[in-house]
Amino acid sequence: GDVYKRQEYMGMSVLIRFLKRQNVPHEGSTSTAELTPADLTRRIEGRDREARMNAIRQVLMNYNEGRHTTWALIPLVKILGKADYHEQKLIYSVISIIPQTEVILLAAGTLYRELHVNGNICGRSGLLACLSTILNRALADCYHDKIASMLRISGDPCERKKLAAVFTKCFMVDPTIVPGHIEKLTSFIEAESDDSALVALLAAFNEAIKSETPLNLTLKPLFRRLTETRNQRVQISLIKIFNKLMDQEPRLKAKMGQHFVDLLVKTRKKEVEYELCRTLLHYFDEYPSFYSAAAVRIISYLESPDKNIIWLGYKLLEIHLSKDLSMFAESYPELQMIFPKRTLK
C-alpha cells in the first residue's frame, strides 16, 4: 500500500526492482532467492510441499526478471499428477507463460490425463485456462473431441465458459476440425442457459465461420436467440456473427432485415442500437425501408450531450455518407444547428 501511495503506477518488473531496493522480502524469497536452477529443481521434485511451492514461485519471479526459466518445465510436468490444487495453479501459470513447444508436447499426455481424473472443478478450470493459452495445432488434434464431450456433460457454467475458450483456440489453430464440430456447437448454443457461457460459445462459433471450408449451418437456433435474449453482450455477439454470415452469403440479407429492424424498435440499450444501426447502414442500402430505419437515428446520436455517443454518431454518419452522399445536403440545416461551422467542416 505504501509503495503505491508514493508511485501512482508501476509494472511488475519495476515493482520487483523497487522492492529489492527497499529490502522488502516477498513470500519465500529468504529461502530461494539465490538458488541455482539445479537447487530449485531438487526442491520442486522434493517432498517438502512448502519448499516446493516457494521454488515454483521463484521460477515465476525469475521469469518476470527476464532470466532463463525453460529448464523448469520438465520437473514441473513430472510433479503435475501428484500436486494439489494450489500447486497446480502455480504450475499452470508457469506452463502458460513460458513458451517451449517441445516440452508442451511432452506434457500433452499428463494434461490430458488430468482432464480425466481431476475431480476438483477449480483444478480443471486452471488446466483449461492453461490450455487456451498454450494450445497449438498438434495439441488441438489431441484435445478437440475431449473438449466437445466435456461441453456436452459439464454442469458448471464457469467450466463451460473455459471449455468454449479452448474450443475457440482449437478452431483458431486448426480450422480443418471445424466441419466435424459445427453442428455440435450449434446445439450447445441452443441449449446453453448461462449468458456468460453463451457469449463464450458464440465466440467459438464466430471463429468457426472464418473457416474457408463450406459449412452446413443451421441458423434457426441463432435466430431464436437473437429475438428472445435480453442480454446485450449476447445480442451484440449474435449481430456480429450475422454480419459475417451476410458477407459470406448475401442472400441472407432478405431474411435478416426485418429481424434487425424489429430489434432496433424494441431495444433501449445504446450499445445494441448502435450495432444494429451500423449493420443496417452497412449491409441494407439496397433495401430502403430497412436502411432508413437506421439513417433517421443518426441525428439523435449527434445531438446527445454524451461525447462518446456523439463519436458513435460520427461513425454512423461516415458509413451513411459512403453509401448516400445526398443525405448530407438534406440534413445540412439540422447539422448546422448541432455543430459550429468549423466542426461541421
C-alpha positions as CSV (number, residue, x, y, z in Angstrom):
1,G,0.0,0.0,0.0
2,D,2.8,2.5,0.9
3,V,4.5,1.7,-2.4
4,Y,1.5,2.7,-4.4
5,K,1.0,5.9,-2.4
6,R,4.4,7.1,-3.5
7,Q,4.2,5.9,-7.1
8,E,0.9,6.0,-9.0
9,Y,1.6,3.2,-11.4
10,M,4.3,0.6,-11.9
11,G,4.7,-2.5,-13.9
12,M,5.7,-5.9,-12.5
13,S,9.4,-5.6,-13.3
14,V,9.5,-2.0,-11.9
15,L,7.8,-3.2,-8.7
16,I,10.3,-6.1,-8.3
17,R,13.3,-3.7,-8.6
18,F,11.6,-1.3,-6.2
19,L,11.1,-4.0,-3.6
20,K,14.7,-5.2,-3.9
21,R,16.0,-1.6,-3.4
22,Q,13.8,-1.3,-0.3
23,N,14.9,-4.8,1.0
24,V,11.3,-5.8,1.3
25,P,11.2,-9.6,1.2
26,H,8.5,-11.3,-1.0
27,E,7.0,-14.6,0.2
28,G,9.6,-17.4,0.1
29,S,12.4,-15.1,-1.0
30,T,14.6,-15.7,2.0
31,S,15.0,-19.4,1.2
32,T,15.0,-19.4,-2.6
33,A,16.2,-16.0,-3.9
34,E,19.8,-17.1,-4.6
35,L,19.3,-20.7,-5.5
36,T,20.6,-22.1,-8.8
37,P,18.4,-23.9,-11.3
38,A,19.7,-27.3,-10.0
39,D,18.8,-26.4,-6.4
40,L,15.3,-25.2,-7.5
41,T,14.8,-28.4,-9.5
42,R,15.7,-30.5,-6.4
43,R,13.2,-28.6,-4.3
44,I,10.5,-28.9,-7.0
45,E,11.0,-32.6,-7.1
46,G,11.4,-33.0,-3.3
47,R,8.8,-34.0,-0.7
48,D,8.6,-30.7,1.3
49,R,5.5,-29.0,0.0
50,E,6.3,-25.6,1.3
51,A,9.8,-25.7,-0.2
52,R,8.3,-26.9,-3.5
53,M,5.7,-24.0,-3.6
54,N,8.4,-21.5,-2.8
55,A,10.6,-22.9,-5.6
56,I,7.8,-22.6,-8.1
57,R,7.1,-19.0,-7.0
58,Q,10.8,-18.3,-7.5
59,V,10.6,-19.7,-11.1
60,L,7.8,-17.2,-11.8
61,M,9.9,-14.4,-10.2
62,N,12.9,-15.3,-12.3
63,Y,10.7,-15.2,-15.4
64,N,9.4,-11.7,-14.5
65,E,13.0,-10.6,-14.1
66,G,13.9,-11.8,-17.6
67,R,16.0,-14.8,-16.5
68,H,16.2,-18.1,-18.4
69,T,13.5,-20.4,-17.0
70,T,12.6,-23.0,-19.6
71,W,14.6,-25.6,-17.7
72,A,11.8,-25.6,-15.1
73,L,9.1,-27.0,-17.4
74,I,10.2,-30.7,-17.3
75,P,10.4,-31.0,-13.5
76,L,7.1,-29.2,-13.2
77,V,5.4,-31.5,-15.7
78,K,6.8,-34.5,-13.7
79,I,5.1,-33.5,-10.5
80,L,1.8,-32.2,-12.0
81,G,0.0,-35.5,-11.4
82,K,0.7,-35.7,-7.7
83,A,0.4,-31.9,-7.0
84,D,-2.5,-30.5,-5.1
85,Y,-4.8,-27.7,-6.4
86,H,-2.7,-24.8,-5.1
87,E,0.5,-26.3,-6.6
88,Q,-1.3,-27.0,-9.8
89,K,-2.4,-23.3,-10.1
90,L,1.2,-22.2,-9.9
91,I,2.4,-24.9,-12.3
92,Y,-0.3,-24.0,-14.9
93,S,0.8,-20.4,-14.6
94,V,4.4,-21.3,-15.4
95,I,3.4,-23.6,-18.3
96,S,1.2,-20.8,-19.7
97,I,3.8,-18.0,-19.8
98,I,7.0,-19.9,-20.7
99,P,6.9,-20.8,-24.4
100,Q,8.6,-24.1,-25.1
101,T,6.7,-26.1,-27.7
102,E,8.7,-29.4,-27.3
103,V,8.1,-29.6,-23.6
104,I,4.4,-28.7,-24.0
105,L,4.0,-31.6,-26.4
106,L,5.7,-33.9,-23.8
107,A,3.2,-32.5,-21.3
108,A,0.2,-33.3,-23.5
109,G,-0.3,-36.8,-22.1
110,T,-0.2,-35.6,-18.5
111,L,-2.5,-32.7,-19.2
112,Y,-5.0,-35.0,-21.0
113,R,-4.9,-37.4,-18.1
114,E,-5.6,-34.6,-15.6
115,L,-8.7,-33.6,-17.6
116,H,-10.0,-37.2,-17.0
117,V,-9.0,-37.8,-13.4
118,N,-9.0,-34.4,-11.7
119,G,-12.2,-34.2,-9.7
120,N,-11.6,-30.7,-8.5
121,I,-13.6,-28.3,-10.7
122,C,-11.2,-25.4,-9.8
123,G,-8.2,-27.6,-10.8
124,R,-9.8,-28.4,-14.1
125,S,-10.6,-24.7,-14.7
126,G,-7.0,-23.8,-14.1
127,L,-5.9,-26.5,-16.6
128,L,-8.4,-25.3,-19.2
129,A,-7.2,-21.7,-18.8
130,C,-3.7,-23.0,-19.4
131,L,-4.7,-25.0,-22.5
132,S,-6.5,-22.0,-24.0
133,T,-3.1,-20.2,-23.9
134,I,-0.6,-22.9,-25.0
135,L,-2.7,-24.8,-27.5
136,N,-1.1,-25.4,-30.9
137,R,-2.2,-27.5,-33.9
138,A,-0.7,-30.7,-32.5
139,L,-2.4,-30.3,-29.2
140,A,-5.7,-29.3,-30.8
141,D,-5.7,-32.6,-32.7
142,C,-5.4,-34.4,-29.3
143,Y,-8.0,-32.4,-27.4
144,H,-10.9,-31.2,-29.6
145,D,-13.0,-34.4,-29.2
146,K,-12.5,-34.4,-25.4
147,I,-13.4,-30.7,-25.1
148,A,-16.6,-31.3,-27.1
149,S,-17.6,-34.3,-24.9
150,M,-16.9,-32.2,-21.7
151,L,-19.0,-29.3,-23.1
152,R,-21.9,-31.7,-23.5
153,I,-21.9,-33.1,-20.0
154,S,-20.5,-30.2,-17.9
155,G,-22.9,-28.8,-15.3
156,D,-20.9,-25.8,-14.3
157,P,-21.3,-22.5,-16.3
158,C,-17.8,-21.3,-15.4
159,E,-16.2,-24.6,-16.7
160,R,-18.3,-24.4,-19.9
161,K,-17.0,-20.9,-20.5
162,K,-13.4,-22.1,-20.2
163,L,-14.2,-25.1,-22.4
164,A,-15.6,-22.8,-25.0
165,A,-12.4,-20.7,-24.9
166,V,-10.4,-23.8,-25.5
167,F,-12.7,-24.8,-28.4
168,T,-12.2,-21.3,-29.9
169,K,-8.4,-21.8,-29.7
170,C,-8.8,-25.2,-31.4
171,F,-10.7,-23.7,-34.3
172,M,-8.1,-20.9,-34.5
173,V,-5.0,-23.1,-34.8
174,D,-6.6,-25.9,-36.8
175,P,-9.6,-24.8,-39.0
176,T,-9.8,-28.3,-40.5
177,I,-11.6,-29.6,-37.4
178,V,-14.5,-27.1,-37.8
179,P,-16.8,-29.1,-40.1
180,G,-16.8,-32.0,-37.6
181,H,-17.9,-29.8,-34.7
182,I,-20.1,-27.0,-36.1
183,E,-23.4,-29.0,-35.7
184,K,-22.5,-29.8,-32.0
185,L,-21.5,-26.2,-31.4
186,T,-24.9,-25.0,-32.7
187,S,-26.7,-27.5,-30.4
188,F,-24.6,-26.2,-27.4
189,I,-25.6,-22.6,-28.2
190,E,-29.2,-23.6,-28.4
191,A,-29.2,-25.5,-25.0
192,E,-27.0,-23.0,-23.1
193,S,-28.8,-21.3,-20.2
194,D,-25.9,-19.1,-18.8
195,D,-25.3,-15.8,-20.6
196,S,-21.5,-15.7,-19.9
197,A,-21.0,-19.3,-21.2
198,L,-23.3,-18.4,-24.2
199,V,-21.1,-15.5,-25.1
200,A,-18.0,-17.7,-25.0
201,L,-19.8,-20.3,-27.2
202,L,-20.7,-17.6,-29.7
203,A,-17.0,-16.5,-29.8
204,A,-16.2,-20.1,-30.7
205,F,-18.9,-20.0,-33.4
206,N,-17.6,-16.7,-34.7
207,E,-14.1,-18.3,-35.0
208,A,-15.6,-21.4,-36.7
209,I,-17.3,-19.5,-39.5
210,K,-14.0,-17.9,-40.5
211,S,-13.1,-21.4,-42.0
212,E,-12.8,-21.4,-45.7
213,T,-14.3,-24.9,-45.8
214,P,-18.0,-24.9,-46.8
215,L,-20.2,-25.4,-43.7
216,N,-23.6,-26.9,-43.3
217,L,-25.0,-24.3,-40.9
218,T,-28.4,-24.4,-39.1
219,L,-29.3,-20.9,-38.2
220,K,-32.6,-21.3,-36.5
221,P,-31.1,-21.5,-33.0
222,L,-29.2,-18.2,-33.7
223,F,-32.4,-16.5,-35.0
224,R,-34.3,-17.7,-31.9
225,R,-31.5,-16.5,-29.5
226,L,-31.4,-13.1,-31.3
227,T,-35.1,-12.5,-30.8
228,E,-35.5,-13.9,-27.3
229,T,-32.4,-12.8,-25.4
230,R,-32.3,-9.7,-23.3
231,N,-28.6,-9.8,-22.6
232,Q,-26.8,-7.1,-24.6
233,R,-23.5,-9.0,-24.8
234,V,-25.3,-11.9,-26.3
235,Q,-27.2,-9.6,-28.7
236,I,-24.1,-7.8,-29.9
237,S,-22.2,-11.2,-30.4
238,L,-25.1,-12.5,-32.5
239,I,-25.3,-9.3,-34.6
240,K,-21.6,-9.6,-35.4
241,I,-22.0,-13.2,-36.3
242,F,-24.8,-12.4,-38.7
243,N,-22.7,-9.6,-40.2
244,K,-20.0,-12.2,-41.0
245,L,-22.6,-14.6,-42.4
246,M,-24.0,-11.9,-44.7
247,D,-20.6,-11.2,-46.0
248,Q,-20.3,-14.9,-47.0
249,E,-23.9,-15.3,-48.2
250,P,-25.6,-12.0,-49.4
251,R,-29.0,-13.7,-49.8
252,L,-29.2,-13.9,-46.1
253,K,-29.9,-10.1,-46.0
254,A,-33.5,-10.6,-47.2
255,K,-34.2,-12.8,-44.2
256,M,-32.4,-10.8,-41.6
257,G,-33.5,-7.2,-42.4
258,Q,-36.9,-7.3,-40.7
259,H,-35.4,-9.1,-37.6
260,F,-32.9,-6.3,-37.2
261,V,-35.5,-3.5,-37.6
262,D,-37.8,-5.1,-35.1
263,L,-35.0,-5.4,-32.6
264,L,-34.0,-1.8,-33.3
265,V,-37.5,-0.6,-32.4
266,K,-37.6,-2.7,-29.2
267,T,-34.2,-2.2,-27.7
268,R,-33.4,0.6,-25.2
269,K,-29.7,-0.3,-24.9
270,K,-27.5,2.2,-26.8
271,E,-24.7,-0.3,-27.5
272,V,-27.2,-2.7,-29.2
273,E,-28.9,0.1,-31.0
274,Y,-25.5,1.3,-32.4
275,E,-24.6,-2.2,-33.6
276,L,-28.0,-2.6,-35.3
277,C,-27.7,0.9,-37.0
278,R,-24.2,0.1,-38.2
279,T,-25.4,-3.2,-39.6
280,L,-28.4,-1.7,-41.4
281,L,-26.4,1.1,-42.8
282,H,-23.6,-1.1,-44.0
283,Y,-25.5,-4.0,-45.5
284,F,-29.0,-2.9,-46.4
285,D,-28.5,0.1,-48.7
286,E,-30.4,-1.9,-51.4
287,Y,-33.4,-2.2,-49.0
288,P,-34.7,1.4,-48.5
289,S,-37.2,0.6,-45.7
290,F,-34.6,-1.2,-43.6
291,Y,-31.9,1.4,-44.4
292,S,-34.0,4.4,-43.5
293,A,-34.9,2.9,-40.1
294,A,-31.2,3.3,-39.1
295,A,-30.5,6.5,-41.0
296,V,-33.1,8.6,-39.2
297,R,-31.4,7.8,-35.9
298,I,-28.1,9.4,-36.8
299,I,-29.2,12.9,-35.8
300,S,-30.3,11.8,-32.3
301,Y,-26.7,10.4,-31.8
302,L,-25.2,13.7,-32.9
303,E,-27.5,15.7,-30.6
304,S,-26.5,13.7,-27.5
305,P,-24.8,15.5,-24.6
306,D,-22.5,12.5,-24.2
307,K,-19.3,12.9,-26.2
308,N,-19.0,9.1,-26.6
309,I,-22.5,8.9,-28.2
310,I,-21.6,11.8,-30.5
311,W,-18.4,9.9,-31.6
312,L,-20.6,6.9,-32.4
313,G,-22.8,9.3,-34.4
314,Y,-19.8,10.4,-36.4
315,K,-19.0,6.7,-37.2
316,L,-22.6,6.1,-38.4
317,L,-22.6,9.3,-40.4
318,E,-19.3,8.2,-42.0
319,I,-20.9,4.9,-43.1
320,H,-24.1,6.7,-44.3
321,L,-22.2,9.2,-46.4
322,S,-20.2,6.5,-48.0
323,K,-23.5,5.0,-49.2
324,D,-25.6,8.0,-49.9
325,L,-23.9,11.5,-50.2
326,S,-27.3,13.2,-51.0
327,M,-28.2,12.7,-47.3
328,F,-25.7,15.3,-46.3
329,A,-27.5,18.0,-48.3
330,E,-30.8,17.0,-46.8
331,S,-29.6,17.0,-43.2
332,Y,-27.2,20.0,-43.5
333,P,-29.6,22.5,-41.8
334,E,-30.1,20.2,-38.8
335,L,-26.3,19.5,-38.6
336,Q,-25.6,23.3,-38.7
337,M,-27.8,23.7,-35.6
338,I,-25.9,21.0,-33.8
339,F,-22.3,21.9,-34.6
340,P,-20.3,25.1,-35.1
341,K,-19.3,25.7,-38.7
342,R,-15.7,24.7,-38.2
343,T,-16.5,21.4,-36.5
344,L,-19.1,20.6,-39.3
345,K,-16.4,21.1,-42.0
